Amino acid sequence: MTMNRQKKNTLLLLAAVLLISALSWAVYGFRTGAFQKKDTKTVEIQVDGSRYGRYPLDQDTEFEIQSIAGHVHFIIKDGKAAITESTCPDKVCVHTGWISQSGELIVCLPNQVVVTVL
């Protein structure tokens, strides 16, 4: 009887571990956009800690983003996004270049602008 109980407990523990793993994988996938179709990538822009907007990478556009600290010039072209001009002193955001892969970021700390490919 104790052998059957041990097998049952082992199976329950294994099932619980598998369930937790599956749920963790699902949450990660939905939060990072890993389950999106690859041809429908978007960029999310946050300014001063708030969502500024989401824009599809398959539609070329460009505009100025104004923050409390300054502004940046943002471009989407040929399925890629970039900040091409900025009022920040070091221009790290400009030197980051073009991004197009899920999870890639452009960060402009002085102007408080974050661009993320979803």
Secondary structure, 3 states (H helix, E strand, C coil): CHHHHHHHHHHHHHHHHHHHHHHHHHHHHHHHCCCCCHHHCEEEEEECCEEEEEEECCCCEEEEEECCCCEEEEEEECCEEEEEEECCCCCHHHHHCCECCCCCEEEECCCCEEEEEC
